[in-house]
Amino acid sequence: MKVLSIFVFFYAYIFSSLAQTTITNSESTAGITFSFPWVNNYTYLDHEYKTSRNKSGFFGLGIAAYYKKNHHKVSLNFGYTEALDSPFGVINYSKEGTRMNISAGCGELIYHRPVYKNLNAIAGLNITSYRYEFADYDDNSPWYRKIDNTLGASLGLEYRFNKFLSAATIYRPTIASFETDDIYRHLLSLDIRIDLDIKVKKVSAH
């Protein structure tokens, strides 16, 4: 509930600031973002042992459509993240002992607001599906898979190196879960993002 209160206050501040801003000449841009959430941290429910666990790993891909007016931007994002042991996508194919994997698919609507020079604040809402997989090869158990669907906030910081390239850290804590358990979940990602402008329109106020 504390995270939700911070989120609501942050959004109220953003939109109140926008309402007070007067711009005589503006530029609107629509485009596509390709994102690479290469480092990811998860807090999730281990369904095999019925307990909360934390795991970090590598690999992820994402795409987004955005609309930008001057320095303010809104984007609709879709992404998939993994927790592979290697940053180069090396997968362990051995069939010995136990194997557990956690991954997530996420759709989110986020707002980007400049706060200092090339630093932007990020805030929004997301729907995230955590996919838990477990197998015990010593016991000849088949893969067990469970998907947990959640509604959460998206909060983070984005640093822009130039017009096209940026790095972002996005924290996605769960606000509400569609599951019956009372387990806290989150997805924390470190992204590299590439913006490609498709349409630019300049508007002069009369």
C-alpha positions as CSV (number, residue, x, y, z in Angstrom):
1,M,0.0,0.0,0.0
2,K,2.9,2.3,0.7
3,V,4.2,1.8,-2.9
4,L,0.8,2.6,-4.3
5,S,0.6,5.8,-2.3
6,I,4.0,6.9,-3.6
7,F,2.9,6.1,-7.1
8,V,-0.3,8.1,-6.9
9,F,1.5,11.1,-5.4
10,F,4.2,10.9,-8.1
11,Y,1.6,10.9,-10.9
12,A,-0.3,13.8,-9.3
13,Y,2.8,15.8,-9.2
14,I,3.6,15.0,-12.9
15,F,0.3,16.0,-14.3
16,S,-0.1,19.1,-12.1
17,S,3.3,20.3,-13.4
18,L,2.3,19.6,-17.0
19,A,-0.9,21.6,-16.5
20,Q,1.1,24.6,-15.4
21,T,3.6,24.4,-18.4
22,T,3.0,26.8,-21.3
23,I,4.8,26.1,-24.5
24,T,4.6,28.3,-27.6
25,N,6.4,26.1,-30.0
26,S,6.2,22.3,-29.6
27,E,7.4,19.2,-31.4
28,S,5.5,15.9,-31.2
29,T,7.1,12.6,-32.2
30,A,5.9,9.0,-32.5
31,G,8.3,6.1,-32.6
32,I,9.4,2.6,-31.6
33,T,11.7,1.5,-28.8
34,F,13.8,-1.7,-28.8
35,S,14.8,-2.6,-25.3
36,F,17.3,-5.1,-23.9
37,P,16.6,-5.9,-20.2
38,W,19.9,-7.8,-19.8
39,V,20.2,-7.9,-16.0
40,N,17.1,-9.0,-14.0
41,N,16.2,-9.6,-10.4
42,Y,13.1,-11.5,-9.3
43,T,11.2,-12.0,-6.0
44,Y,8.7,-14.8,-6.6
45,L,6.8,-17.8,-5.2
46,D,8.7,-21.1,-5.4
47,H,5.7,-23.4,-6.0
48,E,7.7,-26.5,-5.3
49,Y,8.7,-25.5,-1.8
50,K,5.8,-23.0,-1.1
51,T,8.1,-20.2,-0.1
52,S,9.3,-16.8,-1.4
53,R,12.6,-16.7,-3.2
54,N,14.9,-14.2,-4.8
55,K,17.0,-14.8,-8.0
56,S,19.0,-12.7,-10.4
57,G,20.0,-13.6,-14.0
58,F,20.4,-12.4,-17.5
59,F,18.6,-11.9,-20.8
60,G,15.6,-10.1,-22.0
61,L,14.0,-8.5,-25.1
62,G,11.3,-5.8,-25.4
63,I,9.5,-3.5,-27.8
64,A,7.5,-0.3,-27.2
65,A,5.5,2.3,-29.1
66,Y,5.9,5.9,-27.8
67,Y,4.5,9.4,-28.2
68,K,6.7,12.3,-27.2
69,K,5.9,16.0,-27.0
70,N,9.0,18.1,-26.4
71,H,10.7,16.5,-23.4
72,H,7.7,14.5,-22.1
73,K,7.0,10.9,-23.3
74,V,4.4,8.2,-22.9
75,S,5.2,4.6,-24.0
76,L,3.3,1.3,-24.2
77,N,5.9,-1.4,-23.6
78,F,5.9,-5.2,-24.0
79,G,8.8,-7.4,-22.8
80,Y,10.1,-10.8,-21.8
81,T,12.8,-11.4,-19.3
82,E,14.8,-14.5,-18.2
83,A,17.1,-15.4,-15.3
84,L,19.8,-17.3,-17.2
85,D,23.1,-17.9,-15.4
86,S,25.2,-16.5,-18.2
87,P,25.0,-13.0,-19.7
88,F,25.7,-14.5,-23.1
89,G,22.6,-16.7,-23.1
90,V,24.4,-20.0,-22.4
91,I,21.8,-22.6,-21.3
92,N,22.5,-25.6,-19.2
93,Y,21.0,-28.7,-20.9
94,S,22.1,-31.3,-18.4
95,K,19.4,-33.6,-17.0
96,E,20.7,-34.3,-13.6
97,G,19.5,-33.2,-10.2
98,T,16.8,-30.5,-9.9
99,R,16.2,-27.6,-12.2
100,M,14.3,-24.4,-11.5
101,N,13.7,-21.5,-13.9
102,I,11.9,-18.2,-13.4
103,S,11.0,-15.8,-16.2
104,A,8.4,-13.1,-16.8
105,G,6.3,-11.4,-19.5
106,C,5.3,-7.8,-19.0
107,G,3.0,-5.2,-20.6
108,E,3.1,-1.7,-19.2
109,L,2.1,1.9,-19.8
110,I,4.7,4.3,-18.5
111,Y,5.4,8.0,-18.5
112,H,8.9,9.5,-18.9
113,R,9.6,12.9,-17.3
114,P,12.9,14.8,-17.3
115,V,14.1,15.6,-13.8
116,Y,17.7,16.8,-14.3
117,K,19.6,17.3,-17.6
118,N,19.7,13.8,-19.2
119,L,18.1,12.0,-16.3
120,N,14.4,11.0,-16.6
121,A,12.0,9.6,-14.0
122,I,9.7,6.7,-15.1
123,A,6.3,5.9,-13.6
124,G,3.4,3.7,-14.7
125,L,1.4,0.6,-14.3
126,N,2.1,-3.0,-15.5
127,I,0.6,-6.4,-15.9
128,T,3.3,-9.0,-15.3
129,S,3.1,-12.8,-15.7
130,Y,5.7,-14.7,-13.7
131,R,6.5,-18.2,-15.2
132,Y,7.9,-20.7,-12.7
133,E,9.3,-24.0,-13.9
134,F,10.7,-26.9,-11.9
135,A,11.9,-30.4,-12.7
136,D,13.5,-33.2,-10.6
137,Y,15.5,-35.4,-13.0
138,D,16.6,-37.8,-10.2
139,D,13.0,-38.5,-9.4
140,N,12.0,-38.7,-13.1
141,S,9.5,-35.9,-12.5
142,P,8.2,-34.0,-15.5
143,W,8.5,-30.3,-15.9
144,Y,6.1,-28.5,-13.5
145,R,5.0,-25.1,-14.7
146,K,2.9,-22.4,-13.0
147,I,2.1,-18.9,-14.2
148,D,1.3,-16.1,-11.7
149,N,-0.4,-13.0,-13.0
150,T,0.0,-9.7,-11.2
151,L,-0.8,-6.0,-11.4
152,G,2.0,-3.7,-10.4
153,A,3.6,-0.3,-10.5
154,S,6.6,0.6,-12.8
155,L,9.0,3.0,-11.2
156,G,12.5,3.9,-12.4
157,L,15.2,6.2,-13.7
158,E,16.4,6.6,-17.3
159,Y,19.7,8.2,-18.4
160,R,19.8,9.4,-22.0
161,F,23.2,9.3,-23.7
162,N,21.8,10.9,-26.8
163,K,18.6,11.2,-28.7
164,F,18.4,7.5,-29.5
165,L,20.3,5.6,-26.8
166,S,19.5,5.3,-23.1
167,A,19.9,3.1,-20.1
168,A,17.2,2.5,-17.5
169,T,16.6,0.8,-14.2
170,I,12.9,-0.2,-13.7
171,Y,11.4,-1.6,-10.5
172,R,8.1,-3.4,-10.8
173,P,6.6,-4.2,-7.4
174,T,3.3,-6.0,-7.3
175,I,0.3,-4.0,-6.1
176,A,-2.3,-6.8,-6.5
177,S,-2.1,-10.4,-7.4
178,F,-4.6,-12.6,-9.3
179,E,-3.4,-15.5,-7.2
180,T,-4.7,-16.6,-3.8
181,D,-1.4,-16.5,-2.0
182,D,0.0,-13.5,-0.1
183,I,3.5,-13.5,-1.5
184,Y,5.3,-10.3,-2.5
185,R,6.7,-10.3,-6.0
186,H,8.8,-7.9,-8.0
187,L,10.8,-7.6,-11.2
188,L,13.8,-5.3,-11.3
189,S,15.5,-4.8,-14.6
190,L,18.5,-3.0,-16.0
191,D,17.7,-2.0,-19.6
192,I,19.5,-0.7,-22.7
193,R,17.0,1.1,-24.8
194,I,17.1,2.4,-28.5
195,D,14.5,4.9,-29.7
196,L,13.7,5.2,-33.4
197,D,11.6,8.2,-34.3
198,I,9.0,7.4,-37.1
199,K,7.0,10.6,-37.3
200,V,7.9,14.1,-36.2
201,K,5.5,17.0,-36.3
202,K,6.2,20.6,-35.3
203,V,3.4,22.8,-34.1
204,S,3.4,26.5,-33.5
205,A,0.9,28.0,-31.0
206,H,-1.2,30.9,-32.3
